Amino acid sequence: MALTDNDTQLVDPGQHDPQVVLVESENLTKLHNGLHAYHERVRERESLRVAHKGHEAMHLEMFLILIFSLIAGQFILIEWRKRHYRSYRVIPLYCYYILMSSFLTKLYYLPTN
């Protein structure tokens, strides 16, 4: 029976359309699953933060070691140049030859001359 604008239908409040109930339950399930996934991510992030507490201090130490190594390396190179000039000039040259040869061999590029 089709309803028109003039017709009114009284519906028992205890009766629900099964399709509406199904759609509402699906929406609630999606909402619950979404909230559950969100809370899982929050818990994982919090446990990761607690597990890596103090990790920032380690990064600072690594940065300071890097800066110190760069500065100390410059002084070592200057002293090497002053005291052993011939080896200072020859060793890097041999290292460049060895390094370039290994890269060219690894990349299968050999000169044809």
C-alpha positions as a Markdown table, in Angstrom:
| # | Residue | x | y | z |
|---|---|---|---|---|
| 1 | Met | 0.0 | 0.0 | 0.0 |
| 2 | Ala | 1.5 | 3.3 | -1.1 |
| 3 | Leu | 1.2 | 6.4 | 1.1 |
| 4 | Thr | 0.2 | 9.7 | -0.3 |
| 5 | Asp | 0.6 | 13.2 | 1.2 |
| 6 | Asn | -2.9 | 13.1 | 2.7 |
| 7 | Asp | -2.4 | 9.7 | 4.3 |
| 8 | Thr | -0.9 | 9.3 | 7.8 |
| 9 | Gln | 0.4 | 6.1 | 9.1 |
| 10 | Leu | 0.7 | 5.3 | 12.8 |
| 11 | Val | 3.7 | 3.3 | 13.6 |
| 12 | Asp | 4.2 | 1.3 | 16.8 |
| 13 | Pro | 7.3 | 2.7 | 18.5 |
| 14 | Gly | 8.4 | -0.9 | 19.2 |
| 15 | Gln | 8.5 | -1.7 | 15.5 |
| 16 | His | 11.6 | -0.7 | 13.5 |
| 17 | Asp | 12.3 | -1.1 | 9.8 |
| 18 | Pro | 14.9 | -3.9 | 9.6 |
| 19 | Gln | 16.8 | -2.1 | 6.9 |
| 20 | Val | 17.2 | 1.0 | 9.0 |
| 21 | Val | 18.4 | -1.0 | 12.0 |
| 22 | Leu | 20.9 | -2.9 | 9.8 |
| 23 | Val | 22.3 | 0.4 | 8.4 |
| 24 | Glu | 22.6 | 1.9 | 11.9 |
| 25 | Ser | 24.3 | -1.2 | 13.3 |
| 26 | Glu | 26.8 | -1.1 | 10.3 |
| 27 | Asn | 27.5 | 2.5 | 11.0 |
| 28 | Leu | 28.0 | 1.9 | 14.7 |
| 29 | Thr | 30.3 | -1.0 | 13.8 |
| 30 | Lys | 32.4 | 1.2 | 11.5 |
| 31 | Leu | 32.5 | 3.9 | 14.1 |
| 32 | His | 33.6 | 1.5 | 16.8 |
| 33 | Asn | 36.3 | -0.1 | 14.5 |
| 34 | Gly | 37.6 | 3.4 | 13.6 |
| 35 | Leu | 37.8 | 4.5 | 17.2 |
| 36 | His | 39.4 | 1.2 | 18.2 |
| 37 | Ala | 42.1 | 1.6 | 15.5 |
| 38 | Tyr | 42.7 | 5.2 | 16.6 |
| 39 | His | 43.2 | 4.2 | 20.2 |
| 40 | Glu | 45.5 | 1.4 | 19.2 |
| 41 | Arg | 47.6 | 3.8 | 17.2 |
| 42 | Val | 47.7 | 6.2 | 20.3 |
| 43 | Arg | 48.8 | 3.3 | 22.5 |
| 44 | Glu | 51.5 | 2.2 | 20.1 |
| 45 | Arg | 52.8 | 5.8 | 19.8 |
| 46 | Glu | 52.9 | 6.2 | 23.5 |
| 47 | Ser | 54.7 | 2.9 | 24.1 |
| 48 | Leu | 57.2 | 3.9 | 21.4 |
| 49 | Arg | 57.8 | 7.2 | 23.0 |
| 50 | Val | 58.4 | 5.5 | 26.4 |
| 51 | Ala | 60.7 | 2.9 | 24.9 |
| 52 | His | 62.8 | 5.6 | 23.2 |
| 53 | Lys | 63.0 | 8.0 | 26.1 |
| 54 | Gly | 66.4 | 9.6 | 26.2 |
| 55 | His | 67.0 | 8.9 | 22.5 |
| 56 | Glu | 67.3 | 12.6 | 21.8 |
| 57 | Ala | 70.3 | 12.8 | 24.1 |
| 58 | Met | 71.9 | 10.0 | 22.1 |
| 59 | His | 71.4 | 12.1 | 18.9 |
| 60 | Leu | 73.0 | 15.0 | 20.5 |
| 61 | Glu | 76.0 | 12.9 | 21.5 |
| 62 | Met | 76.3 | 11.6 | 17.9 |
| 63 | Phe | 76.2 | 15.1 | 16.6 |
| 64 | Leu | 78.9 | 16.3 | 18.9 |
| 65 | Ile | 81.1 | 13.3 | 18.0 |
| 66 | Leu | 80.7 | 14.1 | 14.4 |
| 67 | Ile | 81.6 | 17.8 | 14.9 |
| 68 | Phe | 84.6 | 16.8 | 17.0 |
| 69 | Ser | 85.8 | 14.3 | 14.4 |
| 70 | Leu | 85.6 | 16.8 | 11.6 |
| 71 | Ile | 87.6 | 19.4 | 13.5 |
| 72 | Ala | 90.2 | 16.8 | 14.8 |
| 73 | Gly | 90.5 | 15.4 | 11.2 |
| 74 | Gln | 91.4 | 18.8 | 9.9 |
| 75 | Phe | 94.2 | 19.2 | 12.5 |
| 76 | Ile | 95.5 | 15.7 | 11.7 |
| 77 | Leu | 95.6 | 16.4 | 8.0 |
| 78 | Ile | 97.5 | 19.6 | 8.6 |
| 79 | Glu | 100.1 | 17.9 | 10.8 |
| 80 | Trp | 100.4 | 15.0 | 8.3 |
| 81 | Arg | 101.1 | 17.5 | 5.5 |
| 82 | Lys | 103.7 | 19.4 | 7.5 |
| 83 | Arg | 105.6 | 16.3 | 8.7 |
| 84 | His | 105.2 | 13.8 | 5.8 |
| 85 | Tyr | 104.6 | 15.8 | 2.7 |
| 86 | Arg | 105.5 | 13.0 | 0.2 |
| 87 | Ser | 103.2 | 10.4 | 1.7 |
| 88 | Tyr | 100.5 | 13.1 | 2.1 |
| 89 | Arg | 100.6 | 13.6 | -1.7 |
| 90 | Val | 101.0 | 9.9 | -2.8 |
| 91 | Ile | 98.6 | 8.0 | -0.6 |
| 92 | Pro | 95.4 | 9.9 | -1.7 |
| 93 | Leu | 96.5 | 9.5 | -5.3 |
| 94 | Tyr | 96.7 | 5.7 | -4.9 |
| 95 | Cys | 93.4 | 5.7 | -3.0 |
| 96 | Tyr | 91.7 | 7.6 | -5.8 |
| 97 | Tyr | 93.0 | 5.1 | -8.4 |
| 98 | Ile | 91.9 | 2.1 | -6.3 |
| 99 | Leu | 88.5 | 3.6 | -5.6 |
| 100 | Met | 87.8 | 4.6 | -9.2 |
| 101 | Ser | 88.9 | 1.2 | -10.5 |
| 102 | Ser | 86.6 | -0.6 | -8.0 |
| 103 | Phe | 83.6 | 1.6 | -9.0 |
| 104 | Leu | 84.3 | 1.1 | -12.7 |
| 105 | Thr | 84.7 | -2.6 | -12.3 |
| 106 | Lys | 81.5 | -2.9 | -10.2 |
| 107 | Leu | 79.5 | -1.0 | -12.8 |
| 108 | Tyr | 81.0 | -3.1 | -15.6 |
| 109 | Tyr | 82.5 | -0.1 | -17.4 |
| 110 | Leu | 86.0 | -0.8 | -18.6 |
| 111 | Pro | 87.7 | 1.5 | -21.0 |
| 112 | Thr | 88.1 | 0.2 | -24.5 |
| 113 | Asn | 91.5 | 1.9 | -25.3 |
